[in-house]
Amino acid sequence: MKHTVLALLAAAFCGGAVYGADGPAAAGWFRSGADNQSTKFSPLKQINDTNVNGLVQAWAFHSGFVSKFPETVQTNPVFTGKQIITTALDATVIALDPASGALLWRSAVPQPAAKRGLTYFKGNIYVPSGRGVHVLDAATGNPATGRGRAGVYGDGASFLPPVVTDAAVVVADFRGIVSAWKAGDGMLLWQTDFFKDGILARLWSGFSYDEKYGLLFAVTSDTGRALGEPNAKSGNANSIVALDFKTGKQRWRFQEIENDLWDLDMVGPPIVTRVEHAGVMRDVVVAVSKSGNVIVLDRASGKPLDEPEYRIVNGQRRIVISKPAPFSSNVFTPDTDVTNLTDGKHDYVMHKIRHARFDQYAPVTITHPVVQFGLHGGAEWPGAAVDPDSHTLIVTSNRYPWIIRADLVNNSTVDIGAVMAKNAVYADKCRICHQADLAGAAEDALTGDRYVPPLIGSSKLKTRDEFSALDAFALAHTYAAREPPLEAAYQSDLRLPARTLKRIDQWAQAGLLHRLTLGAYQQLFYAPLLKPGISADDLKNVYDAITAVDNAIERGAGMTIKTYFQLLLDPDGLPGSNPPWGLISAIDLDSGRLKWRTPFGEVEDPATGKRYAGDRNFGGALATAGGLTFANGTSDEYARAFELKSGRELWKARLPAAGSAPPMTYVYGNCQYVLFTASGGKFVGFRGRSDATVAYRLGSCAAP
């Protein structure tokens, strides 16, 4: 079904930009995500599926601020009709000339600046920040006068572009608070928080507005915990919530996962659109999730168009959405999913997960971690885009595994290091890996997947004979020499200058020593420190010392459980599952069928040099009336265009670094431009860093 107004505007643009009374109506990108409905769709079609190969770089702007690892620019720029507005990681808002990329003005706000978007409305730029939404004059970048308290609405940290109308400025606060402020004088009209059942449902990913029904839509975070009891209440977490625009009262809520302990929240701005269902056009709001689900709800009632199934899984009620078809799944099956790229990779990953559970929604325990696809998706924070004419949803997604772990930690004042230092066997043969305080070591997603288990509580988990069994000890240490922790606890053993040790730690934290380079480091400095010849008596001696420590801890404040997520990687830093690890998919929202799914990006195995289709990605996509979807965010650092009807890749161009926000498009003069934010990625597998915003147009188009 064609959108007549959009089609007319799109057809008119070749003669010059077409605007309404005060905004770029033809360009349709006044708010990050394109509009208040968060469609990430443009009616522009000068660039289309027949000529996209004619794209050339029009300009590139460098902000002059290349971030320290791991921060990236995640702002989807907006277009005022005269300026492109974006941000840099020095907390500045930047205005650029649309034709040349020349800097027009620059203005600072509290960090972070428009972390996931900003809004243009009637001559002003509304910028979420670390302290409220700041209002800047779009022409000059100066603080706007007569807008709220010194041009600021609210005082909390906000990541999401506000909804702005003549009547109100509505702000989504990261703390789970939505507030509406009277436009002009800044008086608070209403405030609603999403705190319920002891759960703080944060607002970090998506926020949209439907003027027809007078509703605000937000998707909320997970519960923020990885431990819990069956059927525990989970408040407003993992939900899409509809609020009345005038009063802030909750109209309805749809919760995808009750008591989510796996960080599988819904992500991306909810999309306000229409679909044809059972022969009838329906007004709907659409959300996607890390679980790989597409959730289509009636806008007025919040009811799913197709009733989902509910099952009892591991003692809890779980939802099964089969229509629309899921674009991904969080279930990891070792028999089919563990990497088979080489025997060595397969064996390494199988060893790491030998104690894990894999059933869906399995609870994590101290003795049994949980392995699943998730945390970074399925879908990730950019969410999805929609073509409102064909009713096609486009979503980029990830599919690589994680381990959710639970470890015991010391909650008392017992000085474990002082006690264990008296044990000669531990100090000589164990401390280098397991640390002076028995805490072990674990990397996070920024640096890798190294894991050395803590030994705190070992006497409560194993008997003395189990702990000292040499066969079990040898199995547990199969890959010990491959993954030493680079921790201060054993730096003195290395006999290296302090400056060198500091630099090694910096390199390790930046991921530069991970795997291949780290292997050389291990052979030079670490391997000679491994002490062979440990005996069962040695292990019993260590067990007795740990028992004394455990008993002392229990006499004090006791132990607590720490839960956390780790990547599951192969020994060369690639995901521990089979490729593809990243996908782009199209779903027909009318029929609910998957139209196509194709690997997104390409990645090289550093060990073999082989290349595999389907890369980890964090940039997102946009759809256009030209029959295209543009996407970026893969670690191979390419921007790509796909044919909307088939998923066939039609164009790609190497960016200065990985795309870090959804692309956008606009028309200026006689030319349509496609814009990419390329500041790099923040997780393992991403290398380059940049401060670039890059625009492309057709080489045949005469720029103004």
matplotlib code that plots the C-alpha trace (Angstrom):
import matplotlib.pyplot as plt

x = [0.0, 1.5, 1.8, 0.6, 2.0, 5.5, 5.4, 4.6, 7.3, 9.9, 9.0, 9.3, 12.8, 14.9, 14.0, 15.4, 14.7, 11.0, 10.1, 7.0, 6.6, 9.5, 11.2, 12.7, 9.5, 10.9, 14.0, 12.0, 14.9, 14.1, 14.6, 17.1, 15.5, 13.9, 10.8, 8.7, 7.5, 11.2, 10.7, 14.3, 12.6, 13.1, 10.8, 13.8, 14.6, 17.1, 19.5, 17.8, 18.5, 19.4, 22.0, 23.4, 26.7, 27.2, 27.7, 30.9, 32.1, 30.8, 32.6, 34.1, 34.1, 36.6, 35.6, 39.2, 38.2, 39.1, 37.9, 39.8, 38.7, 35.9, 33.6, 31.9, 29.6, 26.1, 24.2, 22.0, 22.4, 19.4, 18.8, 17.3, 17.1, 20.2, 22.5, 23.4, 23.5, 25.6, 27.9, 31.4, 32.8, 34.1, 30.4, 30.0, 27.1, 28.2, 26.5, 27.8, 27.1, 25.0, 26.8, 30.5, 30.6, 32.2, 31.9, 29.3, 29.3, 30.1, 28.6, 29.2, 26.7, 27.2, 28.6, 27.3, 26.0, 23.0, 24.3, 21.5, 19.9, 18.6, 15.6, 15.1, 11.9, 11.1, 14.6, 15.9, 18.0, 17.0, 20.0, 19.8, 22.8, 24.2, 22.1, 18.8, 17.8, 19.6, 18.1, 20.4, 19.6, 20.0, 21.4, 24.2, 24.6, 24.0, 21.7, 18.2, 16.5, 13.1, 13.2, 12.8, 15.3, 18.1, 17.3, 17.3, 14.4, 14.9, 18.1, 18.7, 20.9, 19.0, 20.2, 17.2, 15.9, 13.0, 9.6, 8.9, 5.6, 4.2, 2.7, 5.4, 8.9, 8.8, 12.1, 13.0, 15.4, 17.9, 16.7, 13.3, 11.5, 9.4, 8.6, 6.7, 7.6, 5.6, 7.2, 8.5, 8.5, 9.7, 7.0, 6.7, 3.4, 3.7, 6.2, 6.0, 8.5, 8.9, 10.1, 8.0, 8.4, 11.9, 13.0, 14.4, 13.4, 15.8, 15.1, 18.2, 17.2, 13.9, 11.3, 8.6, 5.4, 2.1, 0.2, -2.9, -3.6, -1.8, 0.6, 4.2, 5.9, 9.1, 10.9, 12.5, 15.6, 16.1, 15.8, 19.5, 20.2, 21.3, 20.0, 16.4, 13.6, 11.1, 8.1, 9.6, 8.0, 9.8, 7.9, 8.1, 11.3, 11.5, 8.4, 7.0, 4.9, 2.4, 1.9, -0.8, 0.9, -1.2, -1.2, 1.7, -0.6, 0.2, -2.4, -1.0, 2.1, 3.3, 6.1, 8.1, 10.0, 9.0, 11.9, 14.6, 17.9, 19.7, 19.8, 17.3, 15.5, 13.6, 15.8, 15.6, 12.9, 9.4, 8.2, 4.8, 3.4, 0.5, 0.1, -2.5, -3.8, -6.6, -7.5, -7.8, -5.4, -4.3, -2.5, 0.4, 3.6, 6.5, 9.4, 12.3, 14.3, 17.6, 15.8, 15.2, 11.4, 9.4, 6.5, 3.5, 0.9, -2.3, -1.5, -4.7, -4.9, -1.4, -2.7, -0.7, -2.2, -1.4, -1.8, 1.5, 1.9, 2.9, 4.9, 6.3, 10.1, 12.3, 9.4, 8.5, 6.0, 7.7, 6.3, 6.8, 6.2, 6.0, 4.3, 6.0, 8.7, 11.7, 14.8, 17.2, 17.2, 19.1, 19.3, 22.8, 23.0, 26.6, 26.1, 25.4, 26.6, 30.1, 32.6, 33.8, 36.2, 39.1, 39.4, 41.6, 38.9, 36.2, 38.1, 39.0, 35.4, 34.1, 36.6, 35.4, 31.7, 32.2, 30.2, 27.6, 23.9, 22.3, 18.5, 16.6, 16.0, 18.2, 19.1, 22.8, 24.5, 28.0, 28.7, 26.9, 27.2, 24.7, 25.7, 23.4, 23.3, 22.3, 23.4, 24.4, 21.4, 19.5, 18.8, 20.9, 20.3, 19.8, 16.7, 15.0, 13.8, 10.5, 9.4, 5.8, 4.9, 5.7, 5.2, 8.7, 10.8, 14.6, 16.7, 20.4, 21.3, 24.1, 24.4, 27.4, 27.6, 28.0, 28.7, 26.8, 28.8, 28.2, 31.2, 31.6, 33.3, 34.6, 32.1, 34.0, 37.1, 39.3, 42.7, 42.9, 46.2, 47.9, 46.6, 47.5, 50.9, 51.9, 51.2, 54.4, 52.7, 50.0, 52.5, 54.9, 52.5, 48.9, 49.1, 50.2, 46.9, 44.4, 45.7, 46.9, 43.3, 41.9, 39.8, 40.8, 40.4, 37.9, 37.9, 34.9, 33.5, 35.9, 39.0, 38.3, 37.2, 40.1, 38.8, 40.7, 38.1, 38.2, 39.1, 37.1, 34.5, 36.3, 36.0, 32.2, 31.9, 34.4, 35.7, 39.4, 39.7, 37.9, 40.1, 43.3, 42.4, 45.3, 43.2, 40.6, 43.3, 45.0, 41.7, 40.9, 44.4, 44.4, 44.6, 46.1, 49.3, 47.3, 45.4, 47.4, 45.9, 47.8, 47.3, 49.4, 49.4, 52.2, 53.9, 56.7, 57.4, 58.1, 61.2, 60.2, 60.5, 57.3, 56.9, 57.0, 54.4, 52.1, 52.3, 51.6, 48.5, 47.4, 47.8, 46.0, 43.0, 42.8, 42.6, 45.9, 47.6, 44.7, 45.4, 48.3, 50.4, 49.6, 50.8, 54.3, 54.2, 53.2, 56.2, 58.6, 57.5, 54.8, 55.5, 58.8, 56.9, 54.6, 55.8, 55.5, 55.3, 52.3, 51.3, 48.1, 49.7, 50.4, 46.8, 45.6, 47.9, 46.4, 42.9, 43.5, 44.7, 41.6, 39.3, 40.8, 40.1, 36.5, 35.8, 37.1, 35.0, 31.9, 32.6, 32.6, 30.2, 30.3, 30.3, 28.2, 27.5, 28.7, 27.2, 28.5, 28.6, 31.6, 32.1, 32.6, 35.5, 37.7, 41.5, 42.0, 39.5, 36.6, 33.1, 33.0, 30.1, 29.8, 29.4, 27.5, 27.9, 25.9, 22.8, 20.5, 16.9, 13.6, 10.2, 6.9, 4.8, 1.5, 2.1, 4.6, 7.0, 10.7, 11.3, 15.0, 18.0, 21.6, 25.0, 26.0, 29.7, 32.8, 35.4, 38.9, 40.2, 43.6, 44.9, 44.1, 43.5, 40.1, 37.2, 33.7, 30.4, 28.5, 30.2, 29.4, 27.6, 26.4, 25.4, 21.9, 20.0, 17.8, 15.2, 14.4, 11.7, 14.5, 14.2, 17.3, 18.3, 21.7, 23.5, 26.8, 28.4, 30.4, 34.0, 35.2, 34.4, 32.2, 29.0, 26.6, 23.5, 21.1, 18.2, 15.1, 13.1, 15.8, 18.6, 21.2, 24.2, 24.5, 27.1, 29.8, 32.4, 35.1, 34.6, 37.5, 36.3, 33.2, 29.9, 28.7, 25.2, 22.4, 22.8, 20.6, 19.7, 18.7, 18.3, 20.1, 20.1, 19.5, 21.3, 20.4, 23.1, 23.6, 25.4, 27.4, 28.8, 32.1, 33.8, 34.6, 33.4, 33.8, 34.1, 36.5, 36.9, 36.8, 40.1, 40.1, 39.0, 37.9, 36.2, 34.6, 31.2, 31.1, 28.5, 28.0, 26.0, 25.6, 28.5, 26.1, 24.3, 25.5, 26.1, 25.2]
y = [0.0, 3.3, 6.3, 9.0, 12.0, 10.4, 9.2, 12.7, 14.3, 11.7, 12.3, 16.0, 16.2, 16.1, 19.7, 20.7, 20.1, 20.3, 21.5, 22.2, 25.3, 24.5, 21.2, 18.8, 16.9, 15.3, 14.2, 12.8, 12.7, 15.2, 12.7, 9.9, 6.9, 9.1, 10.2, 9.9, 6.5, 5.3, 3.7, 4.2, 4.6, 7.3, 8.0, 9.1, 7.0, 8.9, 6.2, 2.9, -0.8, 0.0, 2.6, 2.1, 0.9, 4.5, 5.8, 7.8, 9.4, 13.0, 14.0, 12.9, 14.9, 14.1, 15.5, 15.5, 13.3, 9.6, 8.0, 5.9, 2.3, 1.2, 4.2, 4.8, 7.4, 5.8, 8.9, 8.6, 12.1, 14.3, 16.7, 20.2, 21.1, 23.3, 21.3, 17.7, 17.4, 14.8, 14.4, 13.5, 11.6, 14.8, 15.6, 18.1, 18.5, 19.3, 20.9, 20.1, 21.5, 18.9, 19.2, 19.5, 18.2, 21.5, 22.3, 25.0, 25.1, 23.0, 23.1, 21.2, 19.5, 17.2, 13.8, 11.6, 13.8, 12.2, 8.7, 7.1, 10.0, 13.6, 15.6, 18.6, 20.7, 24.2, 25.6, 23.9, 20.8, 18.7, 16.9, 14.1, 14.3, 13.1, 15.8, 16.4, 17.3, 20.5, 22.7, 24.4, 26.9, 24.9, 28.0, 28.8, 26.0, 28.4, 27.4, 28.2, 30.9, 30.6, 26.8, 25.2, 25.9, 27.6, 25.6, 22.2, 19.7, 17.3, 16.6, 12.8, 11.0, 10.3, 8.3, 8.5, 11.3, 13.1, 13.4, 17.1, 18.8, 22.3, 21.2, 19.2, 17.8, 14.2, 12.8, 9.1, 8.9, 6.0, 5.5, 4.3, 7.6, 9.2, 12.9, 15.5, 19.2, 22.1, 23.4, 26.9, 27.4, 24.0, 23.3, 19.6, 18.2, 14.6, 12.0, 8.2, 5.7, 2.0, 0.8, -2.1, -5.3, -4.1, -4.0, -0.9, -1.2, 1.1, 3.0, 2.7, 1.4, 2.6, 5.3, 6.3, 8.4, 7.8, 11.0, 9.2, 7.4, 9.8, 7.1, 6.9, 3.5, 2.4, -0.9, -1.6, -3.3, -6.7, -7.3, -6.5, -9.8, -13.3, -15.1, -15.6, -17.8, -19.5, -17.2, -14.3, -11.0, -8.9, -5.6, -3.7, -5.3, -6.9, -5.1, -2.7, -0.2, 2.3, 5.6, 8.2, 11.3, 13.8, 12.2, 9.7, 6.9, 3.4, 2.3, -1.2, -3.4, -6.5, -8.5, -10.9, -12.7, -13.0, -12.9, -12.6, -13.8, -13.9, -10.3, -11.0, -7.7, -6.0, -3.6, -0.7, 2.0, 0.5, 1.0, 2.5, 1.3, -0.6, -4.1, -6.2, -8.9, -11.4, -9.1, -6.0, -3.1, -2.8, 0.0, -1.7, -1.2, -3.6, -4.5, -6.8, -8.6, -10.3, -13.6, -13.1, -12.5, -10.0, -8.7, -7.1, -5.6, -3.7, -0.1, 0.7, -2.5, -3.9, -7.3, -9.5, -9.9, -13.6, -15.1, -16.5, -19.9, -20.2, -23.1, -24.1, -24.3, -24.9, -24.1, -20.8, -19.6, -18.8, -17.2, -18.8, -16.5, -18.2, -15.5, -13.4, -16.0, -15.4, -14.1, -15.7, -18.0, -17.9, -21.7, -23.1, -26.8, -28.3, -31.1, -28.7, -25.2, -25.7, -24.6, -27.2, -24.9, -27.0, -29.9, -27.8, -25.1, -27.6, -29.4, -26.1, -24.9, -28.2, -28.2, -24.7, -25.7, -29.2, -28.3, -26.0, -26.3, -25.5, -25.9, -22.7, -20.5, -22.7, -21.1, -20.3, -22.0, -22.0, -25.5, -25.2, -22.1, -21.5, -21.2, -19.4, -17.1, -13.6, -10.5, -8.9, -10.4, -11.5, -7.8, -5.2, -1.6, -0.2, -2.3, -2.7, -0.6, -1.0, -0.3, 0.9, 0.3, -3.4, -3.9, -5.4, -5.4, -5.3, -6.3, -6.9, -9.5, -11.4, -15.1, -15.9, -17.6, -16.4, -18.1, -16.9, -17.7, -17.6, -17.5, -17.3, -14.1, -13.1, -10.8, -10.7, -8.8, -11.9, -11.1, -14.2, -13.1, -13.0, -16.5, -18.1, -16.5, -18.9, -21.9, -22.5, -24.9, -22.3, -19.4, -21.4, -23.2, -21.7, -18.0, -17.0, -18.0, -18.1, -14.9, -14.2, -13.8, -17.0, -14.7, -16.1, -13.9, -13.3, -11.0, -9.2, -8.6, -5.7, -7.8, -11.6, -14.7, -15.7, -17.4, -18.7, -20.0, -18.6, -21.1, -19.3, -21.8, -24.8, -26.7, -26.2, -27.5, -30.4, -33.0, -33.2, -36.3, -34.7, -31.6, -33.6, -36.1, -35.8, -36.9, -34.2, -31.6, -32.4, -32.1, -28.8, -27.4, -28.7, -25.2, -23.4, -22.3, -20.7, -18.2, -16.6, -13.6, -10.4, -9.3, -7.3, -10.2, -12.0, -9.1, -9.2, -12.8, -11.7, -9.6, -6.9, -3.1, -1.5, 0.6, -2.5, -4.3, -1.3, -1.2, -4.9, -4.5, -1.5, -3.6, -6.5, -4.3, -2.9, -6.4, -6.0, -8.9, -11.2, -14.6, -14.4, -11.7, -12.9, -16.4, -15.0, -13.2, -16.4, -18.3, -15.6, -14.6, -16.9, -20.5, -20.6, -19.7, -22.7, -25.2, -28.8, -31.8, -31.0, -34.0, -35.2, -34.3, -30.8, -30.4, -31.7, -29.2, -26.4, -27.7, -27.6, -24.0, -23.1, -24.9, -22.7, -19.6, -20.7, -21.4, -18.0, -16.3, -18.1, -17.0, -13.4, -12.0, -15.1, -15.5, -14.0, -15.0, -12.9, -13.5, -12.2, -12.8, -13.9, -14.4, -18.0, -17.7, -20.2, -20.2, -17.6, -15.1, -16.0, -16.9, -20.5, -21.4, -22.0, -19.1, -17.0, -14.9, -12.0, -11.8, -9.3, -10.5, -9.4, -10.4, -9.9, -8.3, -9.2, -12.9, -13.2, -15.2, -14.7, -13.2, -13.7, -13.9, -13.5, -13.4, -9.8, -8.9, -11.1, -12.1, -13.6, -16.4, -15.1, -18.6, -20.0, -16.9, -18.3, -15.9, -16.6, -14.9, -13.4, -11.0, -9.5, -6.2, -3.2, -0.5, -1.2, -0.6, 1.9, 1.2, 3.4, 3.7, 3.0, -0.7, -0.7, -1.3, 0.2, -1.4, -1.1, -2.0, -5.2, -5.6, -5.8, -2.0, -2.0, -0.2, -2.2, -1.9, -4.9, -5.3, -5.0, -7.7, -10.4, -9.6, -9.6, -7.5, -4.7, -2.3, -2.0, 0.6, 0.5, 3.0, 4.4, 2.2, 0.0, 1.8, 2.5, 3.9, 3.3, 4.9, 7.8, 9.5, 13.0, 15.2, 18.5, 20.5, 17.9, 15.0, 12.3, 11.4, 8.3, 9.0, 6.6, 7.2, 5.3, 5.5, 1.7, -1.1, -1.6, -5.4, -8.2, -8.6, -4.8, -3.1, 0.3, 3.6, 6.7, 10.1, 10.0, 10.8, 9.8, 10.7, 9.1, 10.3, 9.2, 10.2, 11.3, 13.8, 17.4, 18.6, 22.2]
z = [0.0, -1.1, 1.2, -1.1, 0.6, 1.0, -2.6, -3.9, -1.8, -2.9, -6.6, -6.1, -4.6, -7.8, -8.4, -5.1, -1.4, -0.6, 2.9, 4.9, 7.0, 9.2, 8.5, 6.0, 5.2, 2.0, 3.7, 6.7, 9.1, 11.8, 14.6, 15.0, 13.4, 10.8, 12.6, 15.8, 14.5, 14.4, 11.0, 9.7, 6.3, 3.7, 0.7, -1.3, -4.4, -6.5, -5.3, -6.2, -6.9, -10.5, -10.0, -6.5, -7.9, -9.1, -5.5, -4.9, -1.7, -1.5, 1.6, 4.9, 8.1, 11.0, 14.4, 15.6, 18.6, 18.2, 21.4, 23.8, 23.6, 23.9, 23.4, 20.0, 18.4, 18.3, 17.2, 14.2, 12.6, 11.8, 9.0, 9.5, 5.8, 6.2, 8.4, 9.3, 13.1, 14.8, 17.8, 18.8, 21.8, 23.4, 24.3, 21.5, 19.1, 15.5, 12.6, 9.1, 5.6, 3.9, 0.5, 1.6, 5.2, 6.3, 10.0, 10.6, 14.4, 17.5, 21.0, 24.2, 26.5, 29.5, 28.6, 26.9, 24.1, 22.3, 23.0, 20.9, 19.1, 19.1, 17.7, 15.5, 15.9, 14.7, 14.6, 17.7, 18.4, 21.4, 22.7, 25.4, 27.7, 31.0, 32.7, 31.0, 27.4, 26.2, 23.6, 21.0, 18.3, 15.1, 13.2, 15.7, 18.2, 21.1, 23.9, 23.0, 25.1, 26.7, 26.7, 30.1, 32.9, 31.0, 27.9, 29.7, 30.2, 33.1, 35.0, 34.6, 32.1, 28.9, 25.9, 23.6, 21.3, 23.0, 21.5, 20.8, 19.9, 20.2, 23.5, 25.2, 25.3, 26.5, 27.9, 28.4, 31.4, 31.6, 35.2, 33.9, 34.2, 31.4, 32.0, 30.0, 30.2, 28.9, 25.7, 26.3, 30.1, 31.1, 33.7, 34.6, 33.2, 34.4, 35.3, 35.2, 36.4, 35.4, 38.8, 40.0, 42.0, 43.1, 39.5, 37.8, 34.1, 32.4, 29.2, 27.1, 23.7, 22.2, 22.5, 19.9, 19.5, 17.7, 17.2, 15.9, 19.2, 21.5, 22.7, 23.6, 23.2, 25.0, 25.3, 28.7, 29.9, 31.4, 35.2, 35.7, 37.4, 36.4, 39.4, 40.6, 41.7, 39.4, 38.7, 40.5, 39.7, 37.2, 37.1, 33.8, 32.5, 29.1, 28.0, 25.5, 27.3, 26.0, 27.9, 27.4, 25.8, 27.8, 31.2, 31.3, 32.6, 31.4, 28.8, 28.4, 28.7, 26.9, 28.5, 26.3, 29.1, 32.7, 35.1, 32.5, 33.9, 30.6, 29.3, 26.5, 26.5, 23.6, 21.8, 19.4, 19.1, 18.7, 15.1, 14.5, 11.2, 9.5, 8.3, 6.6, 8.8, 7.9, 5.0, 7.3, 7.6, 11.2, 13.1, 14.9, 16.9, 16.2, 18.5, 18.1, 20.8, 21.6, 21.5, 17.8, 18.1, 16.1, 18.3, 16.5, 18.7, 18.1, 18.9, 20.9, 22.9, 23.1, 22.1, 19.7, 16.2, 16.4, 19.8, 21.1, 22.8, 26.5, 27.8, 31.2, 30.8, 33.9, 36.2, 34.6, 32.0, 28.8, 25.6, 22.1, 19.2, 15.9, 13.9, 12.6, 12.1, 14.4, 12.7, 15.3, 18.4, 21.6, 22.0, 21.7, 20.8, 21.3, 18.8, 15.9, 17.1, 18.5, 15.9, 13.4, 11.5, 12.7, 15.1, 17.4, 17.6, 18.3, 21.0, 22.7, 22.8, 24.0, 26.8, 27.9, 28.1, 29.6, 32.7, 31.1, 30.6, 27.2, 27.6, 27.0, 30.0, 32.2, 35.5, 36.1, 39.1, 40.6, 39.2, 35.9, 33.7, 31.0, 27.3, 24.9, 21.9, 23.2, 25.1, 21.8, 20.0, 18.0, 17.5, 19.2, 20.2, 16.7, 16.3, 13.0, 10.0, 8.1, 4.5, 5.0, 1.4, 1.2, 5.0, 5.2, 8.4, 8.0, 11.0, 11.4, 14.0, 15.8, 16.5, 18.6, 22.0, 25.5, 28.9, 31.9, 35.0, 38.7, 41.1, 44.9, 46.1, 49.5, 51.3, 54.6, 55.8, 55.8, 54.2, 51.9, 50.4, 53.7, 54.6, 51.3, 51.2, 54.0, 51.8, 49.8, 47.3, 46.4, 46.2, 44.0, 41.7, 41.8, 42.6, 39.2, 37.7, 40.5, 42.2, 45.7, 47.0, 45.2, 43.0, 39.6, 36.6, 33.8, 30.8, 29.6, 26.0, 25.5, 25.7, 25.3, 27.0, 29.3, 32.4, 35.4, 38.0, 41.5, 44.3, 47.0, 48.3, 46.8, 50.1, 50.0, 46.4, 46.4, 48.8, 49.5, 47.3, 44.4, 44.7, 44.7, 41.9, 39.4, 36.4, 37.0, 37.7, 34.4, 32.5, 34.1, 33.1, 29.6, 28.1, 31.2, 29.4, 26.7, 28.8, 31.6, 33.4, 33.0, 36.5, 39.0, 41.4, 39.6, 37.7, 40.2, 39.1, 35.5, 36.5, 33.9, 34.3, 35.7, 32.6, 30.4, 32.6, 32.5, 28.7, 28.5, 30.7, 28.5, 25.3, 26.9, 28.0, 24.4, 23.1, 21.2, 22.9, 22.6, 21.1, 18.5, 20.0, 23.5, 22.5, 21.8, 25.1, 26.9, 25.4, 26.4, 29.8, 31.1, 30.2, 32.2, 35.3, 35.1, 37.8, 36.7, 38.9, 41.2, 43.2, 44.9, 48.3, 47.0, 46.1, 49.5, 51.1, 49.0, 49.8, 53.5, 53.3, 51.2, 53.7, 56.5, 54.4, 53.6, 57.3, 58.3, 55.6, 56.9, 60.4, 59.1, 56.6, 54.4, 50.6, 48.0, 44.4, 41.5, 38.1, 34.8, 31.0, 29.0, 25.3, 24.2, 21.7, 19.9, 20.5, 17.7, 19.0, 16.7, 18.1, 19.4, 17.1, 13.4, 11.0, 10.0, 13.1, 11.7, 9.6, 7.9, 7.5, 6.0, 7.4, 5.6, 8.4, 6.6, 6.3, 9.1, 6.8, 6.6, 3.1, 3.1, 5.4, 4.3, 6.0, 6.8, 6.4, 6.2, 8.7, 8.4, 10.6, 11.9, 12.2, 8.8, 6.6, 5.5, 5.2, 6.3, 5.5, 8.4, 10.8, 14.2, 13.8, 15.8, 13.3, 12.1, 8.8, 6.9, 4.2, 1.3, -1.4, -3.9, -3.2, -1.0, 2.5, 3.6, 6.6, 8.4, 11.7, 10.8, 11.9, 8.3, 8.3, 5.1, 4.4, 2.2, 0.2, -0.3, -2.7, -0.5, -2.4, -2.5, 0.1, -2.7, -1.9, -4.6, -3.3, -0.6, 0.4, 3.0, 5.8, 7.9, 10.7, 11.5, 11.3, 14.8, 14.3, 11.8, 8.4, 7.3, 4.1, 3.0, -0.1, -0.6, -3.8, -6.5, -4.8, -2.4, 0.1, 2.3, 5.5, 7.7, 11.2, 11.3, 14.7, 15.1, 17.3, 21.0, 21.4, 20.6, 16.8, 16.1, 15.4, 13.8, 15.5, 13.7, 14.1, 10.7, 9.3, 5.6, 2.9, -0.5, -3.5, -7.1, -9.3, -12.0, -9.7, -9.9, -6.4, -5.6]

ax = plt.figure().add_subplot(projection="3d")
ax.plot(x, y, z, "-o")
ax.set_aspect("equal")
plt.show()
